[in-house]
Each structure stands twice: as structure tokens, then as C-alpha cells.
């Protein structure tokens, strides 16, 4: 339990834990040295998709039920949170329909497109999403700002993309070797 006092998990050697904790910082530093000259252009190219949104959503399979839920919310007979718990069919129902602080680009494409130009915090009419109908309400929109934190996010995104490509190339190479 001495290890826990040093913030080192049991089973880890202090030196290994220290290296593991520095990994993201080192990767970010390396990426910065390689890509810093392109960071602002990378940000501007993706700016509209880097905005973060928080919203509530209820997904149901039946259009008539979706309309009923919509009109109950508009009439203030119940909240979107209450109705999400009761009728929601998506995993978000366990949070009262709340989906917090997601980048627009990380949302499913159809939902991202709907949220991209949404400014109103009014409950939106039911929209078709795949095989379901969704009622949603924008709670908050946080515009992306080019700062150190965003630069680090962009660098890690670029690194993860590069890493995925390298892994795929290695897999293909190994398949050809057998």
C-alpha cells in the first residue's frame, strides 16, 4: 500500500509508472515538433466540427409516439428527461436523454448535421434517425477555440490517425508474409 501513497498502482514499478504517465505528454511533444506549423490550418479546416454540444434526446421507433412525446413536452406536461426515462429506446435514456459535451464530428453523421446549424434551445420536432424517430433539445453549444488545449487535442487526433494507418499497413504486410 506504500505504492498507492506514491500514486503508483500496485504491481507497477515506480519507474515504469512514471514512463507510462509521461507517454501522452511525450507523444504530444513529438507531434508538436512535427506538426506545429500546420496546427492553425488544421483547426480552421475542422473548426465547425470541433464545436461541442450538450443536448437531450429521446429516440423511439413509433412516429405517433414520437409526436405524442413532442406535444407533451411542448405543452409542459412533462420534461424531456422524464419522458426519456419512460419511453426512450436509446442508451441515453439512462441519463434522462442527456448527451454531454460531444464534438459535432463525434456524433453520428445525421445527428451532427442536425446539430451543426441548430441555435434554438426549443424542443425540435421528431426527426427520422435510422429506424427511429428522435426528439431533441439543444442545451448548450460551446464554440471551439484555438488554444493550447485544442492544439493538444488536434495533435493527439493526428497522432491517432497516423498510428491507425501504420497499424493497418503492418497488418497488411503481415498477411502478405504468411
C-alpha positions as a Markdown table, in Angstrom:
| # | Residue | x | y | z |
|---|---|---|---|---|
| 1 | Unk | 0.0 | 0.0 | 0.0 |
| 2 | Unk | 3.1 | 2.1 | 0.1 |
| 3 | Unk | 2.8 | 2.1 | -3.7 |
| 4 | Unk | -0.6 | 3.7 | -3.5 |
| 5 | Unk | 0.8 | 6.5 | -1.4 |
| 6 | Unk | 3.3 | 7.3 | -4.2 |
| 7 | Unk | 0.4 | 7.3 | -6.7 |
| 8 | Unk | 1.9 | 4.1 | -8.3 |
| 9 | Unk | -0.7 | 1.3 | -8.8 |
| 10 | Unk | 0.0 | -2.0 | -7.1 |
| 11 | Unk | 2.1 | -4.3 | -9.4 |
| 12 | Unk | 3.8 | -1.4 | -11.1 |
| 13 | Unk | 7.4 | -0.4 | -10.7 |
| 14 | Unk | 7.7 | 3.4 | -9.9 |
| 15 | Unk | 10.0 | 3.9 | -13.0 |
| 16 | Unk | 7.6 | 2.1 | -15.3 |
| 17 | Unk | 4.6 | 4.0 | -14.0 |
| 18 | Unk | 6.4 | 7.3 | -14.4 |
| 19 | Unk | 7.2 | 6.5 | -18.0 |
| 20 | Unk | 3.6 | 5.4 | -18.6 |
| 21 | Unk | 2.2 | 8.6 | -17.2 |
| 22 | Unk | 4.5 | 10.7 | -19.4 |
| 23 | Unk | 3.6 | 8.8 | -22.6 |
| 24 | Unk | 0.8 | 11.2 | -23.7 |
| 25 | Unk | 3.0 | 14.2 | -22.9 |
| 26 | Unk | 5.9 | 12.8 | -24.9 |
| 27 | Unk | 3.7 | 11.9 | -27.9 |
| 28 | Unk | 2.2 | 15.3 | -27.8 |
| 29 | Unk | 5.6 | 16.9 | -27.7 |
| 30 | Unk | 6.8 | 14.8 | -30.6 |
| 31 | Unk | 3.7 | 15.6 | -32.6 |
| 32 | Unk | 4.1 | 19.3 | -31.9 |
| 33 | Unk | 7.6 | 19.3 | -33.2 |
| 34 | Unk | 6.3 | 17.6 | -36.4 |
| 35 | Unk | 3.1 | 19.5 | -36.9 |
| 36 | Unk | 3.2 | 22.8 | -35.1 |
| 37 | Unk | 3.5 | 24.7 | -38.4 |
| 38 | Unk | 0.1 | 23.3 | -39.5 |
| 39 | Unk | -1.9 | 23.5 | -36.3 |
| 40 | Unk | -3.8 | 26.6 | -37.0 |
| 41 | Unk | -4.7 | 25.4 | -40.5 |
| 42 | Unk | -5.8 | 22.1 | -39.1 |
| 43 | Unk | -8.0 | 23.9 | -36.6 |
| 44 | Unk | -9.6 | 26.2 | -39.2 |
| 45 | Unk | -10.2 | 23.2 | -41.6 |
| 46 | Unk | -12.2 | 21.4 | -38.9 |
| 47 | Unk | -13.5 | 24.4 | -36.8 |
| 48 | Unk | -17.2 | 23.9 | -37.4 |
| 49 | Unk | -17.0 | 20.2 | -36.5 |
| 50 | Unk | -14.9 | 20.9 | -33.3 |
| 51 | Unk | -17.7 | 22.8 | -31.6 |
| 52 | Unk | -19.1 | 20.9 | -28.6 |
| 53 | Unk | -22.8 | 20.4 | -27.9 |
| 54 | Unk | -24.8 | 19.2 | -24.9 |
| 55 | Unk | -28.4 | 18.2 | -25.6 |
| 56 | Unk | -31.2 | 15.9 | -24.5 |
| 57 | Unk | -32.7 | 13.3 | -26.9 |
| 58 | Unk | -35.4 | 10.7 | -26.8 |
| 59 | Unk | -35.4 | 8.0 | -29.5 |
| 60 | Unk | -38.4 | 5.9 | -30.2 |
| 61 | Unk | -39.5 | 3.5 | -33.0 |
| 62 | Unk | -43.0 | 4.8 | -33.5 |
| 63 | Unk | -43.8 | 8.1 | -35.2 |
| 64 | Unk | -47.1 | 8.5 | -33.4 |
| 65 | Unk | -45.4 | 8.0 | -30.0 |
| 66 | Unk | -42.7 | 10.5 | -31.0 |
| 67 | Unk | -45.3 | 13.1 | -31.9 |
| 68 | Unk | -47.2 | 12.5 | -28.6 |
| 69 | Unk | -43.9 | 12.9 | -26.7 |
| 70 | Unk | -43.1 | 16.1 | -28.6 |
| 71 | Unk | -46.5 | 17.7 | -27.9 |
| 72 | Unk | -46.4 | 16.7 | -24.2 |
| 73 | Unk | -43.0 | 18.4 | -23.8 |
| 74 | Unk | -44.2 | 21.5 | -25.7 |
| 75 | Unk | -47.3 | 21.7 | -23.5 |
| 76 | Unk | -45.1 | 21.3 | -20.4 |
| 77 | Unk | -47.0 | 18.3 | -19.3 |
| 78 | Unk | -43.7 | 16.5 | -18.7 |
| 79 | Unk | -40.0 | 17.2 | -19.2 |
| 80 | Unk | -37.8 | 15.6 | -21.9 |
| 81 | Unk | -35.8 | 14.0 | -19.0 |
| 82 | Unk | -38.9 | 12.3 | -17.5 |
| 83 | Unk | -40.2 | 11.1 | -20.9 |
| 84 | Unk | -36.8 | 9.8 | -21.9 |
| 85 | Unk | -36.6 | 7.6 | -18.8 |
| 86 | Unk | -40.1 | 6.3 | -19.5 |
| 87 | Unk | -40.2 | 5.9 | -23.3 |
| 88 | Unk | -36.6 | 6.3 | -24.6 |
| 89 | Unk | -35.2 | 3.3 | -26.6 |
| 90 | Unk | -31.6 | 4.5 | -26.8 |
| 91 | Unk | -28.8 | 4.1 | -24.2 |
| 92 | Unk | -29.1 | 7.8 | -23.4 |
| 93 | Unk | -32.4 | 7.1 | -21.6 |
| 94 | Unk | -30.4 | 6.0 | -18.6 |
| 95 | Unk | -29.1 | 9.6 | -18.3 |
| 96 | Unk | -32.5 | 11.2 | -18.8 |
| 97 | Unk | -31.7 | 11.7 | -22.5 |
| 98 | Unk | -28.7 | 13.8 | -21.7 |
| 99 | Unk | -25.7 | 13.7 | -24.1 |
| 100 | Unk | -22.9 | 15.9 | -22.7 |
| 101 | Unk | -20.1 | 17.9 | -24.3 |
| 102 | Unk | -19.6 | 16.0 | -27.5 |
| 103 | Unk | -17.8 | 17.3 | -30.5 |
| 104 | Unk | -20.1 | 17.6 | -33.6 |
| 105 | Unk | -17.7 | 15.4 | -35.5 |
| 106 | Unk | -18.0 | 12.6 | -32.9 |
| 107 | Unk | -21.8 | 12.4 | -33.3 |
| 108 | Unk | -23.4 | 10.1 | -35.8 |
| 109 | Unk | -23.3 | 11.9 | -39.1 |
| 110 | Unk | -27.1 | 12.6 | -39.4 |
| 111 | Unk | -27.3 | 13.9 | -35.8 |
| 112 | Unk | -24.1 | 16.0 | -36.3 |
| 113 | Unk | -25.7 | 17.6 | -39.4 |
| 114 | Unk | -28.9 | 18.4 | -37.5 |
| 115 | Unk | -26.9 | 20.0 | -34.6 |
| 116 | Unk | -24.5 | 21.9 | -36.8 |
| 117 | Unk | -26.8 | 24.8 | -37.6 |
| 118 | Unk | -29.1 | 24.4 | -34.6 |
| 119 | Unk | -29.2 | 27.6 | -32.4 |
| 120 | Unk | -32.6 | 27.4 | -30.8 |
| 121 | Unk | -32.9 | 25.7 | -27.5 |
| 122 | Unk | -36.5 | 24.8 | -28.3 |
| 123 | Unk | -37.5 | 21.2 | -28.4 |
| 124 | Unk | -37.2 | 20.1 | -32.0 |
| 125 | Unk | -39.9 | 18.2 | -33.9 |
| 126 | Unk | -39.4 | 14.5 | -34.3 |
| 127 | Unk | -36.7 | 13.7 | -36.9 |
| 128 | Unk | -36.0 | 10.4 | -38.5 |
| 129 | Unk | -32.7 | 8.9 | -37.4 |
| 130 | Unk | -32.1 | 5.5 | -38.9 |
| 131 | Unk | -35.1 | 3.2 | -38.0 |
| 132 | Unk | -36.1 | 5.5 | -35.1 |
| 133 | Unk | -37.5 | 9.0 | -34.5 |
| 134 | Unk | -35.7 | 11.4 | -32.3 |
| 135 | Unk | -36.9 | 14.4 | -30.3 |
| 136 | Unk | -34.0 | 16.6 | -29.1 |
| 137 | Unk | -33.3 | 19.8 | -27.4 |
| 138 | Unk | -30.1 | 21.7 | -27.5 |
| 139 | Unk | -28.9 | 22.6 | -24.0 |
| 140 | Unk | -25.5 | 24.2 | -24.7 |
| 141 | Unk | -23.2 | 24.9 | -27.6 |
| 142 | Unk | -19.5 | 25.6 | -26.8 |
| 143 | Unk | -17.7 | 27.0 | -29.9 |
| 144 | Unk | -14.2 | 25.6 | -30.4 |
| 145 | Unk | -11.4 | 28.0 | -29.6 |
| 146 | Unk | -7.8 | 27.6 | -30.8 |
| 147 | Unk | -5.9 | 27.4 | -27.5 |
| 148 | Unk | -3.2 | 25.1 | -26.0 |
| 149 | Unk | -5.8 | 22.5 | -25.0 |
| 150 | Unk | -7.3 | 22.5 | -28.5 |
| 151 | Unk | -3.8 | 22.3 | -30.0 |
| 152 | Unk | -3.1 | 19.2 | -27.9 |
| 153 | Unk | -6.4 | 17.6 | -28.9 |
| 154 | Unk | -5.6 | 18.2 | -32.6 |
| 155 | Unk | -2.1 | 16.8 | -32.2 |
| 156 | Unk | -3.4 | 13.7 | -30.5 |
| 157 | Unk | -6.1 | 13.2 | -33.2 |
| 158 | Unk | -3.4 | 13.5 | -35.9 |
| 159 | Unk | -1.2 | 11.0 | -34.0 |
| 160 | Unk | -4.1 | 8.5 | -33.5 |
| 161 | Unk | -4.9 | 8.8 | -37.2 |
| 162 | Unk | -1.3 | 8.2 | -38.2 |
| 163 | Unk | -1.0 | 5.3 | -35.7 |
| 164 | Unk | -4.1 | 3.6 | -37.1 |
| 165 | Unk | -2.7 | 3.9 | -40.7 |
| 166 | Unk | 0.6 | 2.4 | -39.6 |
| 167 | Unk | -1.1 | -0.5 | -37.8 |
| 168 | Unk | -3.2 | -1.2 | -40.9 |
| 169 | Unk | -0.1 | -1.2 | -43.1 |
| 170 | Unk | 1.6 | -3.6 | -40.7 |
| 171 | Unk | -1.4 | -5.9 | -40.6 |
| 172 | Unk | -1.4 | -6.0 | -44.4 |
| 173 | Unk | 2.3 | -6.6 | -44.5 |
| 174 | Unk | 2.0 | -9.5 | -42.0 |
| 175 | Unk | -0.9 | -11.0 | -44.0 |
| 176 | Unk | 1.3 | -11.0 | -47.2 |
| 177 | Unk | 4.2 | -12.6 | -45.2 |
| 178 | Unk | 2.1 | -15.7 | -44.5 |
